[in-house]
Amino acid sequence: MKKSVYSLVLSDAVISQIDRAAYAMKTSRSALINQILADYVSYVTPESRVRDALDLLERSFSASDLFRIQPLASESMLTLLAPIEFKYNPTVRYCLAFYKEEEAPAELRVSARTQNPRLILLFSLFYSLWNTAEENEGGDPGVLTPDARFVKRFRPQSAFSVRDLSDALSAYVRAFDRGVRIFFSHPDDRDENAAAVRRLLAEYHTDYPVFL
């Protein structure tokens, strides 16, 4: 969203209170005034959309026994940890990062918290299975890295609400995590794992056709 510099004449006492509030909220004076004015005229800013989406996601995942929410490292990011029942006790880290642009408002970053070469290989194999199924469903594949990381940007194909976005992200993380758990229950059965991943993504894209 384009921003410009405007000259306003404001009371020193008001600015003093604004500065205190901005400090407590860990934001800037300009950002807080912008949000106050946006609220007054009922305009939803990109920053407000991000906060609302994060709040909805946090409420969604806080009710789950599979995920542990990490303290917020950023006002535009939510991090989840999900332990997997497998040798070496791996943990998957899901990070949902939000952006202000409408055309690609969110990104999922998945990483395996391990240095074990076999686990890194297995996670890489799962990511490849997931990407193959994603492409077959017409979705955007994620980007793979050699150190067992997976990154996917979400690009809506039409108008969406904050609720639409948070629901789609929550469902995608849950489907992805379900696929990981199925894969690690029998990592050597490639055909069965591929079929399970295809089913998960087919269901996801049926329920959330806007979000690729």
N, C-alpha and C positions, 0 to 999 in steps of 0.2 A: 504494500500500500504506500503510495507516494506521500511524503511528508515535506512540509515547508516551515519556514521560520515566520512567526507572527509576533507582533509587539503588543503586549497587554499591560495595562496599568492595574496592579493588584496591591492590596493592603499588605504591609510588611508583617502584620500579625497573622494574616491568613497564610502567607507564604511560609512563615515559621511553623505553623501547624501542618501545612502540606509537607514540608521537609521532614518533620518528625514522623508523619505517617508513611512517607515514602521510604524512610530509613527502616522503619519497623517491617515494612512489606518487602524490603530488599529490592526496591525498584528506584527509578529516577524521578525527580520532580516532574519533568515533562511527561513521562509515561503515566504517572498518576493523574495529572491534570487532564491528559488526553482521555484516560479511561473514565474519569468523573464526568467530563463533558459528553462522551459517547453514551454513558449510561443515562444521562439527563435527556438526550434526544433519542434514546432507544436504538442506538446504532451498535451492532455487534462488531467489535474490532477483531482482527486476527489474533491478538493477544488474549482477548476474552474467549475466543473460540478454543484456543489451545488449553487455557485453564479449565474450561468446562469439559473438554474431552478427557483431560487428565483426571479430573474429579470423577467422571463417570467410570473410567477404566479402573481407577483405584478402588472404587466401591464394588465393581464387578469382581475383581481378583481377590479382594480382601475376604470374600466369602468362600474362597476355594482352599482346600487342604493341599493342593498340589503345588501352589505357588507361594513364594515368600516375597513380599514387597520390600525393596531396599529403600533406605532414606533417600529423599529426592536430592540428586546431585545438581539438578538444573530445573528451572521453572518450565522447561519445555521438554522434559524427558521423564519417563517412568521405567524403572528397572525391576525385573522379576527374576528370582532364582528358583529353579526346579530341579531337585535331586532325582537321579535316575537309579533304579535298582539294577546294578550291573557291577561286575568286577572293577575294583579301584574306586567305586562310589563316585562316578562323575556327576557334575552339576552343570546344568544348562543355564546360561544367562540370557534373558530376553530383555532387550532395551528398545523401548518405543520412543522415538524422537519425532518431534513435531516441527513443522515449518510454516511460515506465514503465507506462502503462495498457495493458491487454490488448486493449481494444476497437479501438484504433487505434495500434499499436505503432511504426509507422515512416512516414516521409515522404520522398518524392523531390523534390528541388528541382533544376530544370534551368535553366541560364542560358547565353546566348551571349556570349562575351567579345568583344564588338564594339560600336562606336559607329556603324558604317556603316548608314545608313537602309535601304538595299536589303537588307542581311543581316538586319536586325531584322524587316523585312517578310516575308522568306522564312521565317525561323524561326517567326514568328507564323502564317503559312499552314500550316506543317507541324504546329504544335501543334493548330490547328483540325481538320486532317485526322485527327490522332491521336485527339482527343476525340470526333469523330463516330464513328469506328470503335469506340472504347471503349464509347460508349453503345449502339451496335448490338449489342455482345457482352454487354451487361448489366453492364458494369463502371462504376465511378465515374470520371467525367471529372476531369481536372485543372483547376486554376485558372490562367487566363492573365493576364498583365499587359502593359501597353503597351511595356515595355522588354525584350521578348523573354525573359520568364521563365515557367516552367511549374512548378506545384507540385501534387503528388498525394499524398494520404494513403491508406495501406493499411489496410483494415478487414477482418480475417479474419471469415468467416461461421461458423466452428466452431473447435474446439480445434486448436492448432498447436504444433509444437516449435520450438526455436531453429534447427535444421537446416531445417525447413520454411520458416521466415521468411527465412533467409539465401539459400536456394536460389531462392525466389520473387523476392526483390529483385534478386539477381544476374541471373536470367533476364529480368526486366522491363527492367533497365538495358540489357542486351545487345540485347533486341528493339527498344527505343526507339532506341538508337544505330544499329542496323542500318537502321531506318526513316529516320533522319536522313541516313545515307550514301546510301541509295537515292534519297531526295528530292533531295539536292544533286547527284546525278549527272545528273538531268534535271528541274530545278525547274519547268519550264513544262508538263510533261505531267501535268496534274492527275489524269486518269482512271487512268493507270498507277500513279501514286503512291498514290492512294486504294486501289486494289486491293492493292498491296503492303502497305500498312499494315493493311488488313483481314486479310490472310493472317497477318501477324505476330501480331496480337492474337488471332485465332482460335486459333492454335497455342498462344499463351501461356495463354489461359483454359482450353483443353483440358487442358494439363499442370498448371496451378495453379488449379483451380476455386474453391478456398477464398478466395483473395486477390483482393479487389476494390479 
